[in-house]
Amino acid sequence: MFSWLGRTALACLAPVRRYVRMNKDEEADDALFWSQDNGEHSAGGCAVRSCRDIGEHSAGEFSFAVVQANERIEDHSQVETGPMGTFVGVYDGHGGPEAARFIADHLFLHFIRIARESGTVSEDIIRNAFSATEDGFLALVRRTRQLKPSMATVGSCCLVGVIWRGTLYVANLGDSRAVIGCLSRSNSIIAEQLTRDHNASMEEVRHELRSLHPDDPQIVVMKHGVWRIKGIIQISRSIGDAYLKRPEIKVDSSFPRFQLSEPLRRSVLSAEPAVYSRVLNPQDKFVIFASDGLWEQLTNQQAVEIVSKFPRPGIARRLVRSALDVAAKKREMRYSDLKKLEKGIRRFFHDDITVIVVFIDHGSMLLEPNTSVPELSVRAFIDASGISEFSALEGLVTATGTSSV
């Protein structure tokens, strides 16, 4: 009887162990995780773990790189390619890696499922995929927070790009950013930001929050020189952060930094993405999708000029290296000194950085499937690619919704 109960309990826990690991389990899993990465490249010793220096997608090529600053990497990301389209995701986690990992495991699959059920790709399809992912993660938090109370405080920014039949869709929660490089009339490259940063440091975001919460004078407060929502968090939109969205989900008293001054009456964070779409034109040359770790060091224009001036292979690594050079100079250090810092310590100098550069070759953007494009599913740190589910969308039409940023 006991052994049957034990087996049953283990079977019930198995699906959540990927996101809820404790102590030694976490350390063992991290060791396995790193050993699976065959794509490590040396950026002067500063562990740039690049999944792809160059790869092919439905409308051109892409380059992909990640660098770690935190003790545990909290960024997750993916590129999904197929004959008809491309899906890019950058998930900048906070409070732990569980939310970002959950998004990487579920968001694209929700997108495929909902698009198939609807028979189209549109802005609303992407919104619904975000909503399903948020609901799934909050359900996971409810099931597991007795085992791991910190799950209530875990969240992630979420930046997604979809190229489908010549149309680019971008959806965003948080302060990761998508920037497109376009040719001007004088044939120079110019940067156009496609997303809005959902961060309380932005005056328009503070105004939005105060308008939504007129009865809460503490909705945004200055703490340690930084504007924060409820004095705790900077971003106003995310997946997760259940304790700031669901009044019934309380934070254990053993986590004092997440304690609210008064009980939560209603959600103060949103999981509603801002979605933007545009029909790509010949002046649109590439899109940079990156976590805020890159944009803290480089301006939009600096980033697009780097991409335009250098060869495509390894361009994502070059952007990361440029950001690290700037981070070192801000502290009056040499890059050679910065690269010697251990993970965790390095976080005081720069954040985890994820960069995906997607080049747009207009001759490749066909309305019919481009069978020469491989169906690949590429995830950060795991250089070996699997088969993407994108082929499931063959035959679907495109429907453009109402853009909002």
N, C-alpha and C positions, 0 to 999 in steps of 0.2 A: 504493500500500500504506500509506504513512504517513498520507495523508488519511483512509483508511478506518478505521485504528486511532484516529486523532484523533476522528473522529465517534463511534466506538463508546465511547471513554472519556468523551466529553461526555454521551452518552446515559445511561451508567451513573451519572455523577455528578449528573445533573439532579435526581433525586428527593431527594437529600440536601442540595442547595445551599440550600434554604429554612432548614435548621437549622444548616448548617456554612458560615459565610461568613467570609472572611478580609479584614482590613484595609479596603482601598478598596471591596471588595464590600459590606461591612457599612455603610459610610458612605453609599454610593449607595442601598442598600436602605432605610436609615432615612429618607433624604430623600424617597423615594417614599412610604414608609409614612405620614409625617406629611402629605404633600400630599394623600393620599386622605381625610383627616379633614375632613368638612364640619361636624362637630358641636362645634367648639370654642366654649366659653363663657368669658366672663371672670368669674373669681371674684376681682375686684380685681386682675387681671393675673396670677394664680397658676394659669394654664393648666389649668383644669378641662376635660377633654376628655370631654364627655358624649355618649354615643350616643343616649340617649333621656331627655328630661325626663319624658315620660309615654308609655306604650304599653299596648296591650291584650294580655292573655293569657287562657288558658282559664278562669281562676277569678277574674278581676278586672283589675287594672292593675299596671304596674311602672314604676320609675324607676331610672336607670342613670347612674353618673358615675365618672370616674377622674381622679386628679391625679398628676402625675409629680414625683418628687424626685430619682431617680437620673439619672446622665448618660444612660443608656439605660433606657427603661421595661422592667421585668422582669415586670410584671403582665400577664396576659391574662385575658379573661373573655368570657362569651357568655350570651345568652338565646335559647332556642328555643321557639317557640310554635306551637300547632296547635289544632284544634277539640277534641281529646281531652285534651291535657296541656300541661305547661310544664316546661322543663328550664333550670336556672340553674347556671352554673359560674364560680367565682372561682379563678384559678390564680396564686399568688404565687410567682414564680420567684426563684431565688438563684444566683449564680455566672454568670449570663447569662440571656437570654430564651428560649433554645432549648427547654428542657423545658416551660415554660408554653405556648409556641406549639405545641409538638407535642401537648400535651394538648387544647388548643382545637381542633386539627385532627382528632383521632382519638377522644377519649373518648365524645362524644355518638354518633358513628357506630357505635362498638362497642356502646353501649347499645341503639341501635335494632336492630342486627343480632342481638344475643343475645336481646333481647326477642321479636323476630319468630320466631327459631328455637325459642324456648321456649314461645311462645304466651301469655306473661303478663308482667306487670311485678311485680317483687318485690325484696326486699333482696338476695337472691343474684344476681339479674340485674345489679344495680348493682356488687356486689363483683366479678363476673366481668368487667364492663366496665373497672373499675380495673385488674384483673390483666392484661387484654389490652393496655391502654395502657402499663403498666409494662414488660411483655415487649417491646412494640414499641420503646419508647424505649431500653431496654438493648441491644436488637439494633442500633439505630441507632448507639449509642455504640461498639459493637464494630466496626462497619463504618467509622466515620469518625474514630476517635481518632488514627489515624496522620496524618490530614490536620490535625486540630485536637485536640491532646491535652487541652485544657481541657474537652472534652465529658465527660470522666470525672468532673468536679467539678460539673457543672451539675445542678440539681434544682428541684423546685417543690412547694409545698404544693398541695393540691387539695381544694376544697370544692364539693360538688354538691347541688342540691336538685331534686327531681322532684315535681310535683303531678300525680296520676293518679287520676281518678274519686273525688275527695274525700279521697284519702290523700296525706299529705306524707311523702316519703322524704328523708332528709338523710344524706350520706356525707362523711367528712372524713379527710384526712391533713394533719398539721401544725397550725399555729396560726391559720389563718383561722377565722372563727366565724359561726355562724348563731344568731340570737336572734329569738324570736317575741314579738310584742306581744299580750297577752291582756287582756281586760276582767275585772276582779275583781268580787266580789259587790257592792262599793260603787261599781261603774261607773268605777273608775280604771284606768289602763293600767299593767300590770306586765310586767316583762321575764322571760322564761324562756330560759335558754341551752340550745340543743338539741345542741351539740357540746362535746366536751372538747378543750382545747388540748393537743396533743402536743408539749410543750416542756419541756426539762430544768429550766426554772425552777420547774416544778411538782413538789412533793415526791412526789406519787403517781407521776409519770412516772419520777423518779429511782429510786424503789422498784421499779417495774416493770422498769427496765433492769438494776438490780442483781440482781433475781430471775432474769432471763433469762440473765445473764452472771456467775454466782457466781465464776468462775475469772478474772475480769478486774477487778482493783482500779482500773484506769484507765478503766472504761467511762463514768463521769461524773466530771469534775474541774472545780474552780473555776478559771477563767482570766480575768484582768482583771475580777474582780468578778462574773462571769457563769458559771452552770453550763453546761458544754458536754459533749457526747458525744465521747469521745476527745480532749477539749480543742479541738475544731474547730467543731462545729455544735450549735445549740440544739434544733432540732426532731428528734423521734424517729421520725417517719413522713413519707414523701415519695414522689413519683415521681422517679426518677433518682438522683443521688448515687451513681453506680455504684461508685466507688472505696471506698465504705463498705458495699457490699452483695456485691460479687463479688471474692473474693481474687485471681482471675486478672487483674483490671483494676487496673493500677498507675497512680499519678500520676507524671507526668514530673517530674524533679528541678528543673525550671525553675519549679515552683509550690511554693515552700517552705511556704507557709501551710497546704497540704493534706497535708503529709507526716506519716505516722503514726510513732509512736515505735517500733513493732514491726510486723511484717507482719500483715495481717488474716487471721485464721483462719476466720471465718464472719461473716455479715452482722451489723452492729450497728444498722442502720436497717430499718424495716419499710415495706412498701407495702400492708399489709392495712388497709383503711379501717374506721373505726368507723361503723356504719350504724344509723340510728334511723328509726322510722316511727310515724306517728300518724294516726288518722282526724280530720280537721279538724272542729272544732265551732264554733258561732256566736260563741263568746267569742274565737276566734283571729282577729285582725284583719289582721296583716301579719307578714312575716318579713324581717329584715335579714340579707343575706349580705354579708360584708365581709372584706377582708384585715386582717391584724393592724395595719396602719397606722392604721386607724380606732380599733381597740380599745386601742391604746397611749395614745390621747388622750381617749376617751370611755368611760364605764362603760356597761354594758348598759342600765341604767335611764335614764341621760341620753339615750341614743340613741333608745329607744322613746318617750320623752316628746317629743322633738323631732318625730318622725314623727307622733305623735298630735295635736300642736298646730298644725301648719301644713298648707297645702293640698298635695295630692298632686303636682301638676306641679312639677318641679324639686326634689323632696324629697331625692333622693340628693345633688344639688349642695349643698343646705343642710347635710346631715350632713358633707360634706367640708369646707365652709367653717367649721362649728363646730369640727371637729377641728383645722383650721389656726389658728383663734383660740386654742385651748388650747395648741397647740404654741408659738405666739408668746409667750404669757403665761409659759410655763415658762422661757423664756429672757429674760424681762423686756424683750420687744420689743413693738412695735406690729405689728399685722397688715400695715399698709402697708409696714413695713420688711421683713418676711418675704417678701412677694410680690416684692420686688426682687432676691432672691437667685437666682442662676443654678442651673439643674439641675446636680446633682452636689454643689455646695456646700450646696444645700437639704437634701440627704440627712442632714447632720449635725443637722438640726432636726426632720425628720419623714421617714417612709418614703413610698414610693409607696402610694397609697390607692385601692382599688377598692370601690365600694358599689353593691349592687343591692337595692332595696326592692321586695318583691312583696306587693301588697295582695290580701287574700282577701275576695271578695264572695260570700257563700254562695248567693245567688240565681243566680249564674253557674255553680255547680258542678253540672253536669248529668251524668247517667249516659250520655246520648246525645251525639253530637258537636254542638258549638255552631258551626254553620257561619258565624256572623257573625264569629268570631275569625280573624284573618289567620294564615296559615302564614308565619312570619317567622324568619329566622336573623340575629340581631344580634350583631356582634362589636365589642369595644371599639375605638375610634378610627375605625371605618369606619361612617359614619352611614347609608349606603345599605345596605338590608337585602336578603338573598337569600331564597330559598324554603327553609323548613325541611323536614326529612324526617319530621316527627312524624306526618303522615298515614299513614305506613306501619304505624302501630300501631293503626289503627282495627279494632275487633272483638276486641282482646285483652282478657283478663280480668285482674282484680287478685288477687294472692296475697300475703298478708302473712307475712313470715318472723319470725325471732326478733330483737328489737331488741338492740343493744349500743352503748354509748358508751364 
